[in-house]
């Protein structure tokens, strides 16, 4: 109900006017995002889209998203604002720079597997929605994905960026760090006075087939 109201109410409506007055304070905007992200998204989008030939509100809202202590809500708000500006054909290069600054800040400050995963998902969506270009973010995002090679979303983001840079083709020439798993098993051989040792090494490289090498060595017991 409130979401529909903020989307359609007249600006002169008393309740909407109270919301506008409340939104003058940064802490109220942060509270909106933290407690009701759907409502906040609709409200902030309408206000930001109403600006003419400037992106002051867009910049302000993006900056405030950096201070929200709920990563999910802040990233959702950023994505909502960005997508709406794309759909209304109002996303200028200045807006893109603001989004890019937010991404850079988030990459620098994110901690924990869950946050890393959410940031990687956000960047992938921003690329898919054409909010950002891969050339603009590659220098910042590639080191981030390589730092967290054990995170599935980071691996997917890295490969997606490589594909985009190669025109949507295959896996590209760059590969993420190769991981190797080695297993050694010692068993008695057919001869009662000897043992057999089998070593299996498997190399994993994203975008390529796994390579497995097996070596068996038999030796006599003294």
C-alpha positions in Angstrom: 0.0 0.0 0.0 2.7 2.5 1.0 4.8 1.6 -2.1 1.9 2.3 -4.4 1.3 5.5 -2.5 4.8 6.9 -2.9 4.7 6.0 -6.6 1.4 7.7 -7.4 0.6 10.3 -4.8 0.6 13.9 -5.7 3.6 15.8 -4.4 1.2 18.2 -2.7 -0.4 15.4 -0.7 0.1 16.1 3.1 1.5 12.7 3.8 3.9 12.7 0.9 5.0 16.2 1.9 5.8 14.8 5.4 7.9 12.1 3.8 9.8 14.7 1.8 10.4 16.8 4.9 11.7 13.7 6.7 14.0 12.8 3.8 16.0 16.0 4.3 17.8 14.2 7.2 20.4 11.6 6.1 19.6 9.4 9.1 16.0 9.1 8.0 16.9 7.9 4.5 19.2 5.3 6.1 16.4 4.2 8.4 14.0 3.9 5.4 16.5 1.7 3.6 17.3 -0.4 6.6 13.7 -1.0 7.8 11.6 -1.1 4.6 13.8 -1.5 1.5 10.9 -1.8 -1.0 9.3 1.4 0.2 12.7 3.2 0.3 13.5 2.1 -3.2 10.2 3.4 -4.6 10.5 6.7 -2.7 14.1 7.3 -3.6 13.6 6.5 -7.3 10.7 8.9 -7.6 12.7 11.7 -6.0 15.8 11.1 -7.9 14.0 10.8 -11.3 12.3 14.1 -10.6 15.6 16.0 -10.9 16.2 18.0 -14.0 19.7 18.1 -15.5 21.5 17.1 -12.3 22.1 14.0 -10.3 22.6 15.5 -6.8 19.9 13.3 -5.2 21.2 10.3 -7.0 24.7 11.0 -5.6 23.3 11.6 -2.2 21.3 8.4 -2.1 24.2 6.3 -3.3 26.5 7.9 -0.7 24.0 7.1 2.0 23.7 3.5 0.9 27.4 3.1 1.8 26.4 3.9 5.4 23.6 1.3 5.7 24.6 -1.5 8.0 22.5 -4.0 6.0 24.5 -5.1 3.0 21.5 -6.7 1.3 19.3 -3.6 1.6 22.0 -1.2 0.5 22.9 -3.3 -2.6 19.2 -3.8 -3.4 18.6 0.0 -3.3 21.6 0.7 -5.5 20.4 -1.8 -8.1 16.9 -0.5 -7.9 18.0 3.1 -8.5 20.3 2.1 -11.3 17.8 -0.1 -13.2 15.1 2.6 -13.0 17.4 5.2 -14.4 18.3 2.8 -17.3 14.6 2.1 -18.0 13.7 5.8 -18.0 16.7 6.5 -20.3 18.1 9.0 -17.7 21.4 7.2 -16.7 24.1 9.6 -17.9 27.9 9.0 -17.7 27.9 11.1 -14.5 25.4 8.6 -12.9 27.5 5.7 -14.0 30.5 7.2 -12.3 28.5 7.5 -9.1 27.6 3.8 -9.3 31.2 2.9 -10.1 32.3 4.8 -7.0 29.9 2.8 -4.9 31.1 -0.5 -6.3 34.7 0.5 -5.6 33.9 1.5 -2.1 32.0 -1.8 -1.5 34.9 -3.9 -2.8 37.3 -2.1 -0.6 35.3 -2.6 2.6 33.4 -5.9 2.2 34.3 -8.7 4.6 33.0 -12.2 5.0 31.9 -14.9 2.4 28.3 -13.7 2.4 29.1 -10.1 1.7 31.7 -11.1 -1.0 29.0 -13.2 -2.7 26.4 -10.4 -2.6 28.9 -7.8 -4.0 29.8 -10.2 -6.8 26.1 -10.8 -7.6 25.5 -7.0 -7.6 28.3 -6.3 -10.1 27.1 -9.1 -12.4 23.6 -7.7 -12.4 24.9 -4.1 -13.0 26.8 -5.5 -16.0 23.8 -7.5 -17.3 21.5 -4.4 -17.0 24.2 -2.3 -18.9 24.5 0.1 -15.9 28.2 -0.4 -16.1 30.6 -1.5 -18.8 33.1 -4.2 -18.2 35.9 -2.0 -19.4 35.1 0.6 -16.7 35.2 -1.9 -13.8 37.7 -4.5 -14.9 40.7 -2.9 -13.2 38.8 -2.8 -9.9 36.8 -6.0 -10.0 39.2 -8.5 -11.5 41.6 -8.3 -8.5 38.6 -8.7 -6.2 37.4 -11.9 -7.9 41.0 -13.3 -8.0 41.3 -12.6 -4.3 38.2 -14.8 -3.6 38.7 -17.6 -6.0 37.0 -20.1 -3.7 33.8 -18.1 -3.9 31.5 -19.4 -6.6 29.9 -16.1 -7.4 33.3 -14.4 -7.8 34.3 -17.2 -10.2 31.1 -16.7 -12.2 31.6 -13.0 -12.3 35.2 -13.3 -13.5 34.3 -15.7 -16.2 31.4 -13.5 -17.2 33.7 -10.5 -17.5 36.1 -12.5 -19.7 33.3 -13.5 -21.9 32.1 -10.0 -22.3 35.6 -8.7 -23.1 35.9 -11.5 -25.8 32.6 -10.5 -27.4 30.5 -13.1 -25.6 32.7 -15.9 -26.8 34.2 -18.8 -24.9 36.2 -18.7 -21.7 38.9 -16.4 -22.9 42.6 -16.6 -22.6 42.8 -15.7 -18.9 42.2 -18.3 -16.2 41.8 -18.1 -12.5 44.2 -19.8 -10.1 44.6 -23.5 -10.7 43.9 -25.7 -7.7 45.5 -29.1 -7.3 44.3 -32.1 -5.2 46.7 -34.9 -4.5 45.7 -38.3 -2.9 48.2 -41.0 -2.0 47.1 -44.6 -1.1 49.4 -47.4 0.0 48.3 -51.0 -0.3 49.8 -54.5 -0.2 50.7 -55.8 -3.7 50.2 -59.3 -4.9 53.7 -60.2 -3.6 53.7 -60.8 0.2 57.0 -58.8 0.6 56.1 -55.7 -1.2 53.9 -52.6 -1.1 52.2 -50.6 -3.8 51.8 -46.8 -3.6 49.3 -45.0 -5.9 49.4 -41.2 -6.1 46.5 -39.4 -7.9 46.9 -35.7 -8.7 43.9 -33.7 -10.1 44.3 -30.1 -11.4 41.2 -27.9 -11.5 41.2 -24.8 -13.7 37.9 -22.8 -14.2 36.9 -22.8 -17.9 39.0 -25.9 -18.6 38.6 -29.7 -18.1 40.1 -31.2 -15.0 43.4 -33.0 -15.5 44.1 -36.2 -13.6 47.5 -38.0 -13.3 47.9 -41.3 -11.6 51.3 -42.8 -10.7 51.7 -46.3 -9.1 55.1 -47.4 -7.6 55.8 -50.8 -6.1 58.7 -51.5 -3.8 60.0 -54.5 -1.8 59.9 -54.7 2.0 63.3 -55.3 3.6 
